């Protein structure tokens, strides 16, 4: 689980069926001081985030559910 900031929309002509009708964003990982850390990553939005929002993200299905 990482904290990051949504920095851009990702546009794709073809998506995996599991991601249809879900926004896809570019997320910049942040350190604990909210400074950029590493390279931006692609993330599928399941919680109605938007550009500029701080988000928790992970690399496997169900990772976000572990927090709640």
N, C-alpha and C positions, 0 to 999 in steps of 0.2 A: 504494500500500500504506500503510495507516494502522494505528496501534495503538489499541486501544479496550478498554473494559470492558463486559462483558455486564451489563445492568441490569434487564432484564425479558423475560418471554415475550410473544410476539405471538400472538394467537388469530385465526384466519381461518376463516370457514365454507367458503370456496372458495379453493383454491390452484392455481397453474399446475401442470400435470402433472409438470414437472421437479422440483418441490419437494414432491411427495407423500411422506409418511413422513419428512420432514426437519423438525427444529425450526426455528422462526423466532424471532429475538431482536431486542430493541432494544439497540443498542450505542452507548455514549457515546464519541466520539473523545477521545483524550488527547494532550497535548503531550509533549515529551521528558522533562518532569519529572513525568509522570503526572497532570497537572492537567487537568480537563475543558476541551475546546476545541470550540466550535461546538455545533450541535444533534445530538441522538441520531439514529441511522440504523437502518433495518431491515436485518437480515442473515440469510441462510440458513446454518444450521450443517451443515457437512460433516465436522467433526472431533470431535464429542461434547463441545463446550464446555458450560458451565453458567453460571448466574447468579453474578456475582462474578469470573469468570475474565477474565484479560487475553488478548486475542486480536489477531491480525493480520487485517485485512479490507480488501477492495478493491471496486471498482465494476464489474468486468467478469469474465466467466467465465474461469477459469484463472489469475487474478492470484495466488492463494495458491501455485499450483504453481511460479511463477517464483522463489520464495524457496528451494525445496528442490531 
